[in-house]
Amino acid sequence: MTRLINTYTLKGINVLCHCRGGVGRAGLVACCWMLKMGFCGWLEGEPEPISPRGTTPSTDGSETDTDAEDGQPIRADTIQMVERVISIVRRRRSVKAIESFEQVLFLAEFVEYLRNRGRDQDSESE
């Protein structure tokens, strides 16, 4: 699937991703594709710190609980990236795109996967 999307996208040919309802799963694939292609920006620099309790200080000084389903904290920059990509897909497709918590969690895990893969590629090139 990645090869198909990359081949057509890089040639400027539109790609349509659809599921039965055309919103949830199709939106999830569209989000992953946009993240992988870097259409929402790149993960740069050092991440914002996460406190040991799994809370992240917000800009107003309060703390936001960022625990994932498995108890592992989700980084603040990951949450920002996921919010950005969901916002774009919802504006372009439907406000119903990305329908469940599980889909949002999958996107957060996909962002972490891309981050770790990039880190692994950087260490191989050194």
Contacts in CASP RR format, 6 or more apart in sequence:
PFRMAT RR
TARGET T0000
AUTHOR 0000-0000-0000
METHOD contacts of the structure
MODEL  1
MTRLINTYTLKGINVLCHCRGGVGRAGLVACCWMLKMGFCGWLEGEPEPI
SPRGTTPSTDGSETDTDAEDGQPIRADTIQMVERVISIVRRRRSVKAIES
FEQVLFLAEFVEYLRNRGRDQDSESE
1 29 0 8 1.000
2 36 0 8 1.000
4 15 0 8 1.000
5 15 0 8 1.000
5 33 0 8 1.000
5 37 0 8 1.000
6 37 0 8 1.000
8 14 0 8 1.000
8 15 0 8 1.000
9 15 0 8 1.000
9 33 0 8 1.000
9 37 0 8 1.000
15 33 0 8 1.000
17 26 0 8 1.000
17 27 0 8 1.000
17 29 0 8 1.000
17 30 0 8 1.000
17 33 0 8 1.000
18 26 0 8 1.000
19 25 0 8 1.000
19 26 0 8 1.000
22 93 0 8 1.000
22 94 0 8 1.000
23 93 0 8 1.000
23 94 0 8 1.000
23 96 0 8 1.000
23 97 0 8 1.000
23 99 0 8 1.000
24 96 0 8 1.000
24 97 0 8 1.000
24 98 0 8 1.000
24 99 0 8 1.000
24 100 0 8 1.000
24 103 0 8 1.000
26 93 0 8 1.000
26 97 0 8 1.000
27 89 0 8 1.000
27 93 0 8 1.000
27 97 0 8 1.000
27 98 0 8 1.000
28 98 0 8 1.000
28 103 0 8 1.000
28 106 0 8 1.000
28 107 0 8 1.000
30 89 0 8 1.000
30 93 0 8 1.000
30 97 0 8 1.000
31 85 0 8 1.000
31 86 0 8 1.000
31 89 0 8 1.000
31 98 0 8 1.000
31 107 0 8 1.000
32 107 0 8 1.000
32 110 0 8 1.000
34 40 0 8 1.000
34 85 0 8 1.000
34 88 0 8 1.000
34 89 0 8 1.000
35 81 0 8 1.000
35 85 0 8 1.000
35 107 0 8 1.000
35 110 0 8 1.000
35 111 0 8 1.000
35 114 0 8 1.000
36 114 0 8 1.000
39 88 0 8 1.000
40 81 0 8 1.000
40 84 0 8 1.000
40 85 0 8 1.000
40 88 0 8 1.000
41 81 0 8 1.000
41 84 0 8 1.000
43 77 0 8 1.000
43 81 0 8 1.000
43 111 0 8 1.000
43 114 0 8 1.000
43 115 0 8 1.000
47 75 0 8 1.000
47 76 0 8 1.000
47 77 0 8 1.000
47 78 0 8 1.000
48 56 0 8 1.000
48 75 0 8 1.000
48 76 0 8 1.000
48 77 0 8 1.000
49 56 0 8 1.000
49 57 0 8 1.000
50 56 0 8 1.000
50 66 0 8 1.000
50 73 0 8 1.000
50 74 0 8 1.000
50 75 0 8 1.000
50 76 0 8 1.000
51 57 0 8 1.000
51 63 0 8 1.000
54 65 0 8 1.000
54 66 0 8 1.000
54 67 0 8 1.000
54 73 0 8 1.000
55 63 0 8 1.000
55 64 0 8 1.000
55 65 0 8 1.000
55 66 0 8 1.000
56 63 0 8 1.000
56 64 0 8 1.000
56 66 0 8 1.000
56 73 0 8 1.000
56 75 0 8 1.000
56 76 0 8 1.000
56 79 0 8 1.000
57 63 0 8 1.000
58 64 0 8 1.000
66 73 0 8 1.000
66 74 0 8 1.000
66 75 0 8 1.000
66 76 0 8 1.000
66 79 0 8 1.000
67 73 0 8 1.000
67 74 0 8 1.000
68 74 0 8 1.000
68 105 0 8 1.000
68 108 0 8 1.000
68 109 0 8 1.000
69 105 0 8 1.000
74 108 0 8 1.000
75 112 0 8 1.000
78 108 0 8 1.000
78 111 0 8 1.000
78 112 0 8 1.000
78 115 0 8 1.000
79 108 0 8 1.000
81 111 0 8 1.000
82 104 0 8 1.000
82 107 0 8 1.000
82 108 0 8 1.000
82 111 0 8 1.000
85 107 0 8 1.000
86 97 0 8 1.000
86 98 0 8 1.000
86 104 0 8 1.000
86 107 0 8 1.000
89 97 0 8 1.000
89 98 0 8 1.000
90 96 0 8 1.000
90 97 0 8 1.000
90 98 0 8 1.000
98 104 0 8 1.000
98 107 0 8 1.000
END
